[in-house]
């Protein structure tokens, strides 16, 4: 855990901030306590690699209706792909509630998949969009998927044989199922299923040695999950034929390095690439040079490295 903190401590910190934000702070205080110190980009920031817009529900614009708690985000893929749009239902930001944290404690999981769609997930999706042949006729699983943008994109445009979109949080898995249903018409012959998958799960016999490719984004932050995540990779990857795990995520202090140490100790092999896509690197350099483009952008916490893991 970062600075020696346990996952439970970090979760309660998120809860404290959520409860504080529920009070109506003056605008200057909101800025001081939120955006000015956060590296989590607001909805109009990020790498902006795949155009998107919020699908407006006129029913929610009625002042007599309760405040909207979720949104439908439409991602527009390049015109050369038959699946023009992907629709993802997700929570709006700052909508944490006490039940979220009860579930986190009950399942020994974190709450980050519900918070927002993180920048590394979009970069992973864009990377997959740039390497379609990698997934064709393959069985693919996304780990710690959150709302599942990368997994849904793989299912929609790569002609994968099967895509499983997994998370350890049952609330997130409910959203994954909803998003699969919302995009079912663009999957063609690709089988797409959600899965509740906890990395510390001891029994994985039903799906062990099953997948050609694992994808994941920003999944190495919580150090107490490293060992379980590495063991899950070993269980899931096919032993025969070429198979690999493709991870994208920032260094975040020493968390990525410690994860890679666990990978090495397990007998798995890995490579790390910093410059893996010209457009992603170009935008990263712009954020470094132009603070206004992404305030408080920090390479260590924001720029995802590409990690490829093999047996």
SEDOPA-864043 format. One line per 3 residues: their letters; for each residue y, z, x of N, C-alpha, C. Coordinates in pm, 1 decimal. Atoms other than C-alpha are relative to their C-alpha. Example, Ala and Ser with C-alpha at 12.3 -4.5 7.8 and 13.67 -1.06 7.14 Angstrom:
as> -119.0:0.0:89.0:-450.0:780.0:1230.0:120.0:0.0:90.0; -119.0:-6.0:-82.0:-106.0:714.0:1367.0:109.0:73.0:-77.0
//
This chain:
xxx> -119.6:0.0:83.4:0.0:0.0:0.0:124.4:0.0:86.7; -123.5:6.4:-75.7:354.0:-66.2:112.7:54.3:140.3:22.0; -54.9:-129.7:-37.9:498.8:231.8:300.5:-91.9:115.5:-39.1
xxx> 96.1:-104.9:29.2:179.9:426.0:223.2:-8.6:39.3:-145.6; 1.9:-36.4:141.2:241.0:432.6:-151.1:-124.8:-55.3:-68.0; 113.4:45.2:77.3:-52.7:407.1:-390.0:47.1:-88.6:-114.3
xxx> -35.2:89.0:110.3:-64.8:151.8:-671.2:57.6:77.3:-117.5; -48.7:-79.0:113.5:-14.2:427.8:-927.6:146.4:39.0:20.1; -138.8:-36.4:-27.9:309.4:536.6:-755.8:92.8:-117.5:-23.3
xxx> -82.6:118.2:19.9:440.5:181.6:-755.5:13.4:-33.3:-148.1; -6.9:29.6:143.1:350.7:137.8:-1120.8:98.4:92.3:-70.1; -93.0:-91.9:63.2:540.7:450.9:-1218.0:143.8:-29.3:41.6
xxx> -134.2:42.4:-39.9:834.6:323.7:-1018.3:50.0:-113.8:-86.9; -36.1:109.8:90.0:828.7:4.8:-1225.9:34.7:54.8:-137.8; -25.9:-60.8:130.5:807.9:216.9:-1541.8:136.6:67.2:-2.4
xxx> -129.6:-68.7:-5.4:1105.4:427.9:-1433.7:114.6:-100.7:-10.2; -106.9:100.8:5.8:1315.0:115.6:-1375.4:8.4:-63.6:-137.2; -0.1:60.1:133.8:1204.8:-28.6:-1709.2:68.2:90.6:-101.0
xxx> -61.0:-94.5:92.6:1306.5:288.4:-1893.0:149.8:11.9:24.2; -142.7:-6.4:-29.9:1637.5:305.8:-1710.2:71.2:-122.8:-53.8; -65.9:123.4:43.7:1710.0:-58.3:-1791.3:11.8:-7.8:-150.4
xxx> -9.3:2.8:146.0:1651.1:13.2:-2159.2:129.1:63.7:-49.0; -130.4:-54.6:34.4:1972.2:217.5:-2159.5:105.3:-105.9:24.6; -101.6:104.0:-10.3:2281.6:4.8:-2201.6:99.4:36.1:110.3
xxx> -89.2:-25.4:-111.0:2441.2:16.5:-1860.9:116.1:-98.4:-3.1; -107.8:95.4:-14.8:2782.6:-137.8:-1797.4:-44.4:-114.9:88.0; 42.1:118.2:-72.7:2758.3:-489.2:-1653.8:3.3:19.3:150.6
xxx> -8.0:-17.4:-144.7:2872.8:-380.8:-1307.5:-112.6:88.6:50.8; 110.1:-86.6:-40.4:2607.3:-107.5:-1297.2:-133.2:-74.2:-5.6; 120.8:79.5:7.5:2338.5:-348.9:-1410.2:-14.1:-84.2:126.2
xxx> 3.4:80.8:-120.7:2427.6:-573.4:-1119.5:-32.8:85.6:121.1; 20.1:-87.2:-116.1:2436.7:-283.7:-876.0:-143.1:48.2:8.5; 132.6:-59.6:0.2:2099.5:-147.4:-983.7:-111.4:-102.3:-14.7
xxx> 103.9:98.9:24.4:1918.2:-475.0:-1047.2:8.5:-119.6:90.9; 2.3:128.4:-69.1:1999.4:-823.3:-931.5:43.8:9.5:144.1; -53.7:-3.1:-135.1:2188.9:-720.2:-620.6:-100.3:51.9:102.1
xxx> 97.2:-52.1:-95.5:1885.7:-546.8:-467.8:-137.6:-60.8:-19.5; 131.4:55.3:29.5:1597.7:-744.8:-618.8:-17.6:-134.6:67.4; 32.9:131.0:-53.9:1423.2:-1034.4:-449.6:-79.6:-81.5:-101.2
xxx> 65.7:73.4:106.1:1255.3:-1134.0:-774.5:104.4:-88.0:-67.0; -104.6:86.3:52.5:1452.4:-1441.3:-884.8:3.8:3.2:-151.1; -11.7:11.1:144.8:1585.3:-1462.8:-1236.0:-51.1:-136.7:-41.9
xxx> 67.8:118.2:51.3:1463.2:-1742.7:-1459.2:58.9:-130.3:51.3; -59.8:125.6:-44.9:1708.0:-1999.0:-1316.5:-9.5:-17.1:150.8; 16.6:11.5:-143.3:1616.0:-1932.9:-954.0:-146.3:-24.2:33.5
xxx> 134.3:32.0:-43.6:1303.2:-1987.7:-746.8:3.3:-132.7:73.4; 6.1:123.7:-76.5:1182.8:-2299.3:-567.4:28.7:-122.8:-85.9; -36.7:108.6:93.1:1238.2:-2518.8:-877.6:-68.2:-131.0:36.0
xxx> 76.6:118.0:-39.1:964.6:-2761.3:-779.4:-51.7:-78.2:-119.8; 47.9:63.8:122.5:841.2:-2833.2:-1131.3:101.3:30.1:-110.5; -101.8:-25.4:102.9:1110.8:-2879.4:-1398.6:-58.6:73.4:-120.0
xxx> 45.7:-71.9:118.2:1084.7:-2642.1:-1693.3:119.6:34.2:-87.6; -102.8:-50.7:90.4:1277.9:-2529.2:-1996.3:-65.7:93.5:-100.6; 48.9:-91.1:103.4:1244.0:-2257.0:-2257.0:-3.5:-73.2:-132.7
xxx> 10.9:59.2:133.1:1116.5:-2382.2:-2590.7:66.3:95.6:-98.6; -79.7:-85.4:87.7:1369.1:-2247.8:-2838.9:-68.3:13.6:-135.7; 53.7:-31.7:132.5:1231.1:-2077.9:-3148.3:117.9:39.8:-87.8
xxx> -117.5:-27.1:83.3:1506.0:-2100.4:-3409.9:-14.8:127.2:-80.6; 23.4:-120.2:78.4:1342.9:-1816.7:-3598.8:50.2:124.0:73.0; -42.5:-114.7:-78.5:1428.8:-1582.0:-3312.3:151.0:5.3:17.7
xxx> -144.7:-0.5:-11.5:1792.6:-1686.8:-3315.3:67.8:67.1:-118.9; -51.5:-68.8:116.9:1832.8:-1522.2:-3653.2:32.5:144.9:37.4; -43.2:-134.3:-40.4:2030.8:-1200.4:-3596.7:-74.4:109.9:-74.1
xxx> 74.6:-101.1:74.9:1817.8:-1024.3:-3858.7:-140.3:22.0:55.0; 133.1:-11.4:-57.8:1503.6:-1078.3:-3650.4:1.9:99.4:116.6; 4.8:-90.0:-115.9:1386.4:-824.2:-3388.9:18.5:-78.2:129.3
xxx> -22.0:63.9:-128.0:1465.5:-896.2:-3025.1:-127.4:-67.3:48.5; 115.2:75.6:-44.9:1236.8:-1161.3:-2879.3:-64.1:66.6:121.4; 72.5:-65.8:-107.1:967.2:-1014.1:-2653.4:-76.8:-98.6:87.0
xxx> 70.1:99.4:-78.6:807.9:-1336.8:-2530.9:66.4:-135.3:-16.8; -59.0:133.1:1.7:897.5:-1696.0:-2460.1:-109.0:-102.9:24.6; 86.5:112.2:-31.7:727.5:-2032.8:-2445.4:74.7:-86.4:100.7
xxx> -62.1:77.6:-106.1:805.2:-2214.8:-2120.7:-72.9:-133.1:11.0; 57.3:134.0:-9.6:750.7:-2590.9:-2106.0:24.2:-54.3:140.7; -8.6:61.8:-132.7:676.9:-2733.1:-1758.2:-23.1:-149.5:-15.1
xxx> 9.3:145.7:8.1:733.2:-3108.1:-1725.7:-53.8:-54.6:131.0; 62.9:53.6:-119.0:497.5:-3275.3:-1480.3:53.4:-140.4:27.7; -48.4:134.6:-34.0:583.1:-3598.2:-1295.9:-55.7:-104.4:-95.2
xxx> 38.8:98.5:101.5:565.2:-3907.2:-1519.6:-127.7:-76.7:31.8; 123.5:71.5:-31.9:268.8:-4055.7:-1329.6:-124.7:77.4:-40.7; 113.8:-77.7:48.4:48.0:-3779.8:-1475.8:-5.3:-7.3:-152.3
xxx> 14.4:17.4:144.7:-92.8:-3824.6:-1824.7:39.1:125.4:-77.0; -38.9:-125.4:65.2:-35.4:-3457.2:-1905.8:146.8:26.2:30.1; -142.7:-7.7:-28.3:342.2:-3469.6:-1933.3:50.7:142.5:-2.0
xxx> -51.2:-135.1:17.1:397.4:-3110.9:-2047.3:-112.2:103.4:-0.7; 86.1:-117.1:11.2:230.7:-2773.6:-2001.6:81.5:111.1:-63.7; -70.5:-105.7:71.7:322.1:-2486.0:-2233.4:-62.4:135.2:35.3
xxx> 46.8:-133.3:-36.1:298.1:-2127.5:-2112.9:74.9:105.0:-80.6; -58.0:-116.0:67.6:355.6:-1827.7:-2336.9:-2.0:117.6:96.8; -8.2:-113.0:-90.9:471.9:-1525.0:-2142.2:101.9:100.8:-50.7
xxx> -98.3:-102.8:32.5:666.0:-1202.4:-2170.9:137.2:-41.0:51.9; -132.3:9.7:-58.6:1040.1:-1215.0:-2130.9:14.2:116.9:97.3; -14.8:-104.0:-101.6:1160.9:-1008.5:-1835.5:52.5:129.4:-61.2
xxx> -45.9:-133.7:41.0:1226.9:-633.4:-1873.2:-57.4:42.5:-133.7; 63.8:-40.7:125.1:979.0:-587.3:-2158.3:-122.9:86.7:24.5; 110.0:-92.1:-25.6:747.0:-330.6:-2002.6:0.0:110.2:-105.6
xxx> 8.1:-112.4:93.0:619.2:-61.1:-2237.7:-107.7:96.4:48.0; 91.1:-104.4:-47.0:416.0:257.1:-2202.2:-145.9:-43.4:-6.5; 138.8:43.7:12.3:95.9:90.5:-2321.0:-43.1:-83.3:119.6
xxx> 30.8:78.6:-119.3:116.9:-149.1:-2024.8:-52.8:90.2:111.0; 36.3:-87.6:-110.8:91.5:144.0:-1785.4:-125.2:81.4:-30.0; 126.5:-63.5:36.2:-185.5:315.3:-1980.0:-116.4:-92.1:36.3
xxx> 103.8:97.8:-31.8:-389.8:-3.0:-1940.4:-16.8:-13.4:150.9; 7.9:6.1:-146.7:-303.7:-23.9:-1568.9:-82.3:114.8:55.6; 72.3:-117.0:-49.4:-431.9:327.5:-1512.9:-146.3:-2.3:-43.4
xxx> 137.0:2.0:50.8:-741.2:276.2:-1728.7:-87.2:-98.4:77.1; 77.2:104.5:-66.8:-846.9:-41.1:-1543.5:21.8:-3.3:150.6; -32.9:-2.9:-143.0:-708.0:49.0:-1198.4:50.6:-135.9:46.4
xxx> -58.2:129.9:-30.0:-495.9:-262.8:-1189.9:150.7:16.0:9.4; -144.8:-3.5:-1.2:-131.8:-350.3:-1138.8:54.5:-79.1:-118.4; -64.8:57.5:117.1:117.1:-478.7:-1393.0:77.7:-127.8:31.7
xxx> -88.8:109.2:-43.2:272.6:-764.7:-1194.2:-23.7:-130.1:-75.7; 27.2:123.7:72.0:99.1:-1039.8:-1393.1:76.7:-13.7:-128.5; -76.6:3.3:124.1:299.0:-943.9:-1700.9:150.0:-6.7:24.2
xxx> -143.8:-13.7:-25.6:636.2:-903.2:-1529.7:72.3:-132.2:-13.5; -63.0:132.0:2.9:719.2:-1272.0:-1481.7:-94.7:-98.1:67.2; 69.5:97.5:-82.2:591.6:-1596.1:-1332.7:64.4:3.3:138.2
xxx> -54.4:-19.6:-133.8:633.5:-1540.6:-957.9:14.6:-132.3:73.4; -25.4:126.8:-70.6:769.4:-1809.0:-722.6:-122.3:-57.7:70.5; 116.6:51.1:-71.7:445.9:-1832.6:-522.5:-95.0:-74.8:-92.4
xxx> 86.0:69.4:95.7:259.3:-1937.7:-838.2:47.4:-143.2:-20.2; -53.7:135.4:15.1:491.4:-2236.2:-881.9:-27.5:-81.6:125.8; 28.2:71.3:-124.8:451.7:-2327.5:-513.6:-147.6:-38.7:6.6
xxx> 142.6:31.8:4.2:72.7:-2307.6:-552.7:-25.7:-117.4:-93.6; 18.2:110.1:94.8:88.8:-2533.0:-859.1:48.7:-131.6:59.7; -55.4:120.5:-61.9:307.0:-2781.4:-670.9:-90.6:-49.1:112.3
xxx> 92.8:37.4:-106.6:69.5:-2775.0:-373.9:-122.6:-69.6:-59.6; 115.5:61.7:66.0:-222.1:-2852.0:-607.3:35.3:-138.9:-53.4; -45.8:128.8:51.8:-20.8:-3133.4:-765.7:7.5:-103.8:111.4
xxx> -11.2:89.3:-115.0:20.6:-3280.4:-417.2:-134.2:-27.8:66.5; 133.0:16.2:-59.7:-354.4:-3259.1:-337.4:-104.6:-13.6:-110.2; 86.9:14.4:116.7:-526.3:-3384.6:-652.2:-145.7:-24.5:38.6
xxx> 136.9:35.6:-36.8:-832.5:-3524.1:-473.0:-81.7:121.6:43.5; 68.8:-120.9:-45.9:-915.1:-3177.0:-341.9:-83.2:63.7:-111.0; 62.0:-71.0:112.3:-1018.2:-3062.7:-690.8:-89.7:-88.7:-85.9
xxx> 73.7:91.8:86.8:-1178.5:-3372.4:-841.0:-150.1:30.6:2.6; 143.3:-26.9:18.9:-1529.7:-3299.6:-977.8:-43.8:132.8:61.8; 31.6:-129.4:-60.5:-1512.7:-2942.9:-838.3:7.9:112.4:-104.5
xxx> -11.4:-122.3:80.1:-1562.7:-2599.2:-993.0:103.0:89.0:68.1; -116.4:-69.1:-55.8:-1242.2:-2402.0:-944.4:22.4:130.5:-76.3; -40.6:-124.5:65.2:-1139.2:-2042.4:-1013.8:133.1:45.4:59.2
xxx> -124.2:-60.6:-45.4:-791.0:-1894.4:-995.9:-12.8:150.7:-14.8; 5.3:-145.7:1.1:-778.0:-1525.1:-904.6:140.3:57.4:-20.6; -128.8:-65.0:21.6:-501.6:-1289.3:-1019.1:103.7:-96.3:-52.0
xxx> -77.2:118.7:39.3:-355.5:-1578.8:-1212.2:131.5:30.5:-69.7; -116.8:-18.6:85.9:-90.7:-1408.2:-1421.6:-10.9:-94.3:-118.4; 0.2:87.6:118.1:6.6:-1657.9:-1690.4:-74.9:-130.9:21.5
xxx> 96.7:107.1:-23.9:-202.9:-1926.5:-1519.5:55.2:-138.7:23.1; -59.0:133.0:-19.2:34.2:-2210.0:-1428.4:-85.7:-87.7:90.4; 76.7:82.3:-94.4:-167.9:-2330.1:-1127.6:-133.8:-42.1:-59.8
xxx> 128.8:33.1:58.7:-502.3:-2310.1:-1305.8:11.3:-101.6:-111.8; -21.1:94.9:109.5:-370.0:-2492.7:-1611.3:34.4:-138.3:53.4; -35.8:128.9:-59.4:-216.4:-2765.0:-1394.4:-122.9:-67.7:60.1
xxx> 122.3:55.8:-57.7:-543.8:-2812.8:-1204.6:-88.3:-57.6:-110.3; 83.0:46.0:111.4:-727.6:-2843.0:-1535.8:55.8:-125.8:-65.0; -64.0:109.9:71.7:-476.0:-3091.6:-1673.1:1.0:-131.2:78.1
xxx> -29.8:125.1:-71.8:-434.6:-3342.3:-1389.9:-95.0:-33.9:114.4; 79.3:27.5:-120.8:-704.0:-3317.0:-1120.1:-140.7:-51.2:-27.2; 135.9:40.9:35.8:-1022.8:-3413.0:-1309.3:-104.7:95.6:59.9
xxx> 97.1:-100.5:-43.6:-1187.9:-3089.2:-1198.6:-113.3:8.9:-100.4; 114.1:-15.3:89.2:-1533.1:-3026.7:-1341.9:18.4:120.7:-91.1; -20.5:-123.6:75.5:-1449.1:-2670.8:-1449.5:111.0:80.1:66.6
xxx> -103.3:-89.5:-50.6:-1152.4:-2435.9:-1413.1:-10.7:132.6:-74.0; -0.5:-134.5:55.0:-1179.5:-2061.4:-1466.4:129.2:67.5:43.8; -128.3:-64.4:-28.9:-848.3:-1874.9:-1489.2:-18.3:149.1:-24.1
xxx> 40.3:-139.0:10.7:-898.6:-1505.7:-1417.8:110.6:96.8:37.9; -88.0:-109.8:-35.1:-709.2:-1178.5:-1399.4:-72.9:129.6:-33.9; 63.2:-127.6:26.8:-803.0:-812.1:-1396.1:66.2:79.7:-110.2
xxx> -75.0:-69.2:103.7:-551.3:-712.6:-1663.4:-34.7:-61.2:-136.2; 41.1:57.9:128.6:-683.8:-755.4:-2020.6:115.5:-58.0:-80.1; -114.9:56.5:69.4:-333.8:-813.8:-2155.9:33.5:-138.2:54.2
xxx> -25.7:130.3:-61.3:-283.7:-1096.9:-1908.9:-105.7:-101.1:-43.3; 107.2:90.7:40.8:-622.7:-1244.9:-1999.7:23.0:-50.1:-142.4; -34.6:45.2:135.3:-508.8:-1255.9:-2363.0:101.9:-114.4:4.8
xxx> -97.1:108.6:-15.6:-211.4:-1466.8:-2254.1:-65.0:-125.0:57.3; 70.1:115.3:-56.7:-438.7:-1689.4:-2045.2:-72.7:-76.5:-109.9; 70.9:65.7:109.9:-654.2:-1758.5:-2351.8:97.6:-74.7:-90.5
xxx> -100.6:64.1:85.5:-344.3:-1833.9:-2557.3:53.3:-126.7:65.2; -53.9:116.4:-69.8:-213.4:-2072.0:-2290.4:-103.8:-111.2:13.7; 105.9:100.8:0.9:-549.8:-2246.9:-2262.4:-3.6:-70.3:-135.2
xxx> 2.0:58.2:134.5:-550.4:-2298.0:-2639.9:119.0:-92.4:-22.5; -122.2:78.1:22.3:-193.6:-2430.3:-2630.5:-0.9:-132.7:73.9; 0.9:122.0:-81.3:-280.3:-2696.8:-2373.7:-133.7:-72.7:-3.6
xxx> 136.5:52.7:2.5:-637.1:-2784.8:-2473.7:-4.6:-152.2:-7.7; 3.0:144.5:20.8:-545.3:-3142.4:-2564.7:17.7:-80.4:128.0; -26.2:75.6:-122.9:-456.9:-3235.8:-2204.2:-106.2:21.3:107.1
xxx> 99.3:-32.0:-102.3:-768.8:-3108.0:-2026.0:-107.8:-106.5:15.5; 102.1:102.9:-9.9:-985.6:-3414.3:-2091.5:-138.9:60.5:-3.8; 137.6:-50.3:-3.0:-1348.0:-3343.5:-1997.2:-14.3:127.9:82.9
xxx> 5.8:-121.0:-81.7:-1258.7:-3045.6:-1775.5:-22.3:123.0:-87.1; 24.5:-125.9:69.7:-1406.3:-2717.4:-1898.9:98.7:104.3:51.4; -100.3:-99.4:-38.5:-1142.0:-2442.9:-1900.6:-28.5:129.9:-74.5
xxx> 29.8:-128.7:61.4:-1212.6:-2075.3:-1962.6:78.5:112.0:67.0; -59.3:-119.7:-58.1:-1038.2:-1741.1:-1916.2:-110.5:93.5:47.2; 98.3:-99.5:-43.3:-1212.9:-1454.8:-1737.5:70.8:128.9:37.9
xxx> -43.6:-132.3:-44.0:-1153.8:-1083.8:-1703.0:-77.4:30.2:127.5; 67.5:-18.3:-127.5:-1228.4:-1028.8:-1334.5:75.7:101.0:85.6; -56.3:-105.0:-85.4:-1161.8:-709.8:-1139.6:-59.3:-16.6:139.6
xxx> 47.6:26.7:-136.0:-1184.8:-751.8:-762.0:-91.0:108.8:53.3; 89.5:-107.0:-43.1:-1360.1:-417.7:-721.0:-127.5:4.3:-84.6; 118.4:8.7:85.0:-1624.8:-524.8:-970.7:-124.6:-12.2:87.3
xxx> 117.1:-1.2:-87.0:-1964.6:-448.9:-816.7:-101.4:-107.3:-36.7; 102.0:94.2:45.0:-2174.9:-686.1:-1024.2:63.6:-135.4:-31.3; -53.1:135.3:19.7:-2081.8:-1054.2:-986.7:-111.6:-103.6:3.0
xxx> 114.9:89.2:-16.4:-2431.5:-1202.7:-993.5:7.4:-123.2:-89.1; -3.6:112.9:92.1:-2360.1:-1426.5:-1292.2:88.1:-113.8:50.3; -90.4:105.3:-47.8:-2084.2:-1612.3:-1108.7:1.3:-10.7:152.7
xxx> 2.9:8.7:-146.6:-2172.5:-1558.0:-740.8:-49.3:-137.5:43.6; 41.7:128.2:-56.3:-2214.3:-1868.8:-525.3:23.9:-114.7:-99.0; -21.6:93.6:110.5:-2053.7:-2072.7:-806.4:114.4:-98.0:20.0
xxx> -123.9:77.7:0.6:-1719.2:-2218.7:-700.4:23.9:-73.5:131.7; -36.6:80.7:-116.0:-1614.0:-2497.6:-467.3:134.1:43.4:56.9; -135.8:-34.1:-42.7:-1252.3:-2381.7:-458.3:49.3:122.8:-76.3
xxx> -73.5:-112.8:57.3:-1070.9:-2053.6:-516.8:147.2:-21.8:29.8; -143.6:3.7:-24.8:-694.3:-2057.0:-560.1:60.3:133.0:-44.7; -67.5:-124.3:35.0:-459.4:-1759.9:-572.0:139.0:-0.5:60.2
xxx> -136.9:-9.8:-51.3:-91.8:-1678.2:-523.8:46.4:145.0:-5.4; -63.0:-132.7:-5.8:82.5:-1357.6:-414.8:-97.0:110.9:-39.9; 104.0:-96.0:39.1:-239.6:-1156.2:-440.6:-32.2:101.9:109.0
xxx> 36.6:-86.0:-111.8:-231.7:-966.1:-111.0:96.2:116.4:20.2; -103.0:-102.4:-17.8:59.3:-724.9:-167.7:-59.1:140.8:-2.2; 55.4:-134.2:14.2:-143.0:-421.2:-281.3:-118.9:17.3:94.3
xxx> 99.5:-11.0:-106.8:-341.8:-315.2:24.1:-130.2:63.1:-46.2; 123.5:-66.8:42.6:-590.0:-99.3:-163.6:-96.7:-96.7:-66.9; 87.5:99.6:61.4:-727.7:-416.0:-326.1:-53.6:-101.3:100.8
xxx> 38.4:100.7:-98.7:-780.8:-607.6:0.9:-151.5:-12.8:14.4; 144.8:4.1:-23.3:-1144.3:-513.4:56.5:-72.3:-62.4:-119.7; 63.0:56.5:119.7:-1242.1:-590.0:-303.2:29.1:-148.1:-14.9
xxx> -36.2:141.2:10.4:-1054.8:-921.8:-294.9:-80.3:-84.2:98.2; 76.9:74.6:-99.9:-1225.6:-1032.5:25.3:-146.7:-10.5:-41.8; 139.2:4.3:44.5:-1569.1:-938.7:-110.5:-17.2:-95.4:-118.1
xxx> 4.8:92.4:113.5:-1491.5:-1130.2:-429.7:-1.2:-144.2:48.5; -1.3:134.5:-57.4:-1409.4:-1440.9:-223.4:-138.6:-36.2:52.5; 132.6:26.5:-57.4:-1743.4:-1410.5:-40.8:-104.1:-21.8:-108.4
xxx> 95.0:14.8:109.5:-1935.9:-1369.5:-365.1:16.4:-133.4:-73.1; -26.9:113.0:88.3:-1769.2:-1657.5:-548.0:-20.1:-136.2:65.1; 7.7:130.2:-65.1:-1763.2:-1936.7:-288.4:-144.8:-47.4:12.4
xxx> 132.6:58.3:-16.3:-2059.8:-2173.1:-284.5:-42.4:6.0:146.0; 51.7:-8.9:-136.7:-2279.7:-2124.1:19.2:-40.1:-136.5:54.0; 40.5:133.0:-43.2:-2396.7:-2484.6:26.5:116.3:-97.6:-21.8
xxx> -108.3:96.8:10.4:-2154.0:-2767.9:89.1:133.9:61.7:34.6; -133.9:-51.8:-33.9:-1783.5:-2736.5:172.5:60.1:78.6:-115.7; -69.5:-81.1:100.2:-1600.3:-2461.4:-13.4:109.8:76.6:71.8
xxx> -110.7:-72.1:-62.8:-1274.8:-2276.7:47.4:85.4:71.2:-103.5; -99.6:-70.1:81.3:-1016.1:-2035.8:-88.2:137.5:-39.2:51.9; -136.6:41.4:-34.5:-653.1:-2150.2:-94.2:95.3:105.2:-55.0
xxx> -93.0:-106.1:38.7:-401.5:-1865.2:-98.3:141.6:-37.6:42.6; -141.0:14.2:-34.2:-24.0:-1886.3:-107.5:70.2:131.1:-30.4; -71.1:-125.3:21.5:187.6:-1575.5:-60.8:83.6:36.6:120.4
xxx> -85.2:-44.2:-110.9:464.1:-1418.4:149.8:-69.2:106.2:85.5; 55.0:-102.0:-89.3:395.2:-1187.7:443.1:15.6:139.8:-58.8; -28.9:-131.6:59.0:555.3:-887.1:265.4:-33.6:113.0:96.9
xxx> 25.1:-101.1:-101.6:575.8:-664.8:571.1:-129.8:-30.8:72.0; 127.9:22.6:-66.7:228.6:-620.2:717.8:-115.0:-19.0:-98.2; 108.2:7.0:99.0:36.1:-663.9:391.4:-86.5:-125.0:19.0
xxx> 80.3:120.3:-20.7:-69.7:-1025.0:457.1:-81.6:11.3:128.3; 72.8:-16.3:-126.3:-164.3:-944.6:818.1:-121.0:92.0:-17.7; 111.9:-92.3:21.7:-380.3:-653.3:703.4:-108.8:-64.8:-84.9
xxx> 97.7:73.7:79.1:-547.0:-874.2:442.8:-79.7:-94.0:90.0; 68.8:94.2:-89.3:-627.1:-1133.3:709.9:-91.4:72.7:97.9; 89.0:-80.7:-84.1:-771.5:-859.5:930.3:-128.5:32.8:-75.9
xxx> 117.7:-26.6:83.7:-1003.9:-768.9:642.2:-85.1:-126.0:-13.8; 71.7:127.6:7.3:-1094.9:-1137.6:607.8:-82.1:-21.9:126.9; 67.5:19.6:-129.0:-1182.0:-1157.8:977.6:-117.7:95.4:15.6
xxx> 106.5:-99.8:-14.6:-1385.1:-836.9:972.5:-119.3:-28.4:-90.9; 108.2:33.1:93.5:-1587.4:-970.1:678.3:-84.0:-117.5:47.4; 73.7:115.5:-50.4:-1700.2:-1270.5:882.0:49.4:-133.0:-51.8
xxx> -59.0:123.8:49.3:-1491.1:-1524.8:694.5:96.0:-56.9:103.7; -93.8:67.1:-89.4:-1275.1:-1779.8:877.6:126.8:-32.9:-78.8; -124.5:34.5:69.0:-912.1:-1858.9:800.9:96.0:-72.4:93.0
xxx> -113.8:59.7:-70.5:-610.2:-2065.0:902.3:125.7:36.5:-78.3; -128.0:-30.4:63.1:-243.1:-1991.5:829.7:99.1:-109.0:38.7; -99.6:104.2:-24.1:19.8:-2264.9:792.1:133.5:42.2:-59.2
xxx> -134.8:-30.2:46.9:393.0:-2209.1:764.0:66.1:-122.9:-61.5; -60.2:125.2:49.7:501.0:-2573.3:715.2:-113.7:-87.5:-51.8; 112.5:69.8:61.9:246.9:-2721.9:473.8:44.0:-103.5:-102.0
xxx> -53.3:97.6:93.4:473.5:-2923.1:245.1:147.3:-21.1:31.6; -136.3:29.9:-44.5:797.1:-3099.5:340.0:104.4:46.6:-101.0; -99.3:-36.1:101.9:973.2:-3033.3:8.5:14.9:152.0:-10.9
xxx> -6.6:-146.6:5.4:884.0:-2662.8:-2.6:77.9:53.4:120.2; -68.5:-44.6:-121.2:1003.0:-2619.7:356.6:149.4:-32.6:-6.0; -140.7:39.1:13.7:1327.0:-2807.5:283.1:74.6:98.6:-89.9
xxx> -65.6:-93.5:91.6:1406.6:-2576.3:-6.9:8.9:140.4:60.5; -4.5:-127.6:-71.1:1318.2:-2270.8:197.3:118.1:3.1:97.0; -110.6:4.5:-95.7:1565.9:-2376.6:467.6:134.3:4.1:-70.7
xxx> -125.1:-4.4:76.8:1832.7:-2430.6:202.9:31.1:141.7:-45.4; -21.9:-138.8:41.7:1784.0:-2075.1:75.5:45.8:86.5:117.8; -40.6:-73.6:-119.7:1817.3:-1943.6:431.4:146.7:-27.8:32.8
xxx> -135.2:41.7:-39.3:2139.8:-2140.4:490.1:104.6:25.6:-107.4; -94.7:-9.2:111.3:2294.0:-2097.2:145.1:-38.3:117.2:-89.0; 36.3:-121.2:73.0:2280.8:-1744.4:5.9:24.7:-12.8:-149.5
xxx> -31.0:15.3:142.0:2431.4:-1856.8:-324.2:-114.7:-66.6:-76.6; 109.5:70.2:67.0:2125.0:-2072.4:-396.5:-108.2:96.4:-48.3; 96.4:-104.0:38.1:1899.1:-1764.5:-407.7:47.5:129.3:64.7
xxx> -54.2:-123.3:-59.0:2086.5:-1437.3:-350.2:-111.5:93.8:46.5; 94.4:-95.0:-58.0:1898.9:-1189.0:-127.5:-134.2:-62.6:37.7; 122.7:66.0:-45.0:1642.4:-1451.4:-29.9:-36.5:50.4:138.4
xxx> 49.4:-51.3:-127.1:1430.2:-1315.3:251.9:-134.7:-64.5:27.1; 121.9:75.2:-31.9:1159.8:-1517.0:427.0:-123.9:87.2:-11.4; 115.6:-89.4:-1.6:926.9:-1218.8:467.3:-50.8:30.4:-139.9
xxx> 36.6:-39.2:135.6:929.7:-1139.7:95.3:-5.5:-116.5:-99.2; -13.9:107.9:98.3:995.4:-1478.4:-65.0:-73.2:-128.5:36.1; 59.1:128.9:-37.5:850.8:-1767.2:137.6:-151.7:11.4:12.1
xxx> 145.8:-11.1:-5.1:478.4:-1819.5:71.5:-60.2:-81.1:114.5; 79.7:68.4:-102.2:251.5:-1904.7:364.2:-128.8:-51.1:-63.0; 125.6:56.7:48.8:-59.0:-2115.9:312.3:-114.8:55.5:83.3
xxx> 119.1:-54.4:-65.0:-386.2:-1940.1:394.2:-121.9:-70.9:-58.9; 123.4:65.8:44.7:-714.3:-2134.2:378.2:-116.9:76.5:61.3; 111.7:-87.2:-40.0:-1032.0:-1925.6:392.7:-132.4:-72.2:-27.3
xx> 131.6:63.6:14.4:-1384.0:-2058.5:450.0:-109.8:96.4:44.6; 115.2:-82.8:-37.2:-1731.7:-1911.8:491.2:-36.0:-17.7:147.1
//
